[in-house]
Amino acid sequence: DRTSSYHGLTSSFFREAGVTPRGVMELDNIDATKKMVQQGLGVALLPQTAVAGELADGSLVAARIAGVKPVRRQIVAVRRKDDGEPTGLVAAFMEKLSGVEVGGSPSRVAPRHGRSSSRRPG
């Protein structure tokens, strides 16, 4: 979908790989895209989290372009600066983020002063 942030990401991926896709179809629905690939209508670039089940059950397989690094997307968690100390589920979520590895190093989490963020590849 051209309005998706994935459009620029995938376009630059192909440019950097020196690949010019032919017969491109752009869809804005991940489930429809997966069904089309399962029916043999081509290949798709999708978030790994969106295809984890299909990869596990073998109905889809991951493909890589030789010599090209996998696409990574940064995900950022943010909180309101004036929201106070996190409690309950928010505190538990922030605690989980503090253990996330980012490129081999722990994520940055700043729970003090009501301001927190964490970055990790998608």
N, C-alpha and C positions, 0 to 999 in steps of 0.2 A: 504494500500500500504506500503510495507516494507521500501520504501525510504522516506515515509512521517514522519514528526515529530510526527504525531498522533500514529504511530505504537508503539513506546516505551511507550507513554502515556497510550494507551489502554492496552498494555501487563502488565504494572505495576498495572493498575487498577484491572485487573482480578486477578493477584497474590495477591494483598492486600485484595481483597474480598474473597479469597480462592475458586475461581471459575475456573474450567478448561473447556473452551468452547469446544464443540464437533462439528464436521462438519464445520469448519471455512472456510469462503470464504473471501479473501481480494480483494477489488476493489479499483481502483484509480480514480473513477468517482462518485461524490456524487449523481448526478441525477440518474445514473444507480442503485446505492445502494438504493435510496429512492423508485424507481420503484419496485425493487425486494421485499422490505418490504411491499409495498402497495399490491403486488400480493400474499402475505402470505408466502414468502419464508424464513422467519426468522426475526431476529432483527438486528439492526445495532447501532453502536456508531458513532454519527455524531455531528458536531458543532451545537449548538442550533440555531445559526443564519442561518444555512443552511436549517433548517426545520421549521422555524418560520411560514411560510405560511401554510404548511401542518398541523402543530399543531393547527393553528387558524381555518382552515377549517375542521378539524376533520379527514382528510384522514390518518394522523399518530397520534399516542399517545405516550407520554413520558413514559418510564418505568424506575423504579429504583430498585436497588438491596438493599433489606432491610439491614439497619445497616451500609451502606457504603456511605461515603461522595461523592457528585457529583464531577466529574473530573473538574478541573479548569486549564486553560492555561493562562499563562502570555503573555500579548501583550505589546510591547514597541514601542513608537514613538520616533524617533531620527531625528535630523537635523545636517547639517554640522556645525562645530564649527566656521568656518570663513564666514558664510553666512550672517552675519549682522542681524539687527532687522527684524523680520517677518513682512510682509505686505500682504494686500489683503486676498486671500483665506487661505494662510498659517497662517496669524495672526488670522483669524476667527477660523480656526481649532485648533490652540493652545489655544485660549480663551475657546473653548468648552471643551478641555481636562482639563483645570484647574478646571472645575466643576465636573469632574468625581469622583465618590466615589470608593475608593479601600479598601475593607475590613473594611468599616465604617469610613475611613478617606479620606480626599481629596487627589487627585493624586499629584505627585511631578512634577511640571512644572517650568523650569527655563528659561524664555524667554530672559533674559539679556545675553549679551556676545555671542549671536548667538547660544547658546547651549541649547537644550530643550529635555526633555524626560518625558514620562508619562508611568506609569505601571498600568495595570488593568487585572483582570482575564478574560479569554476568554470564 
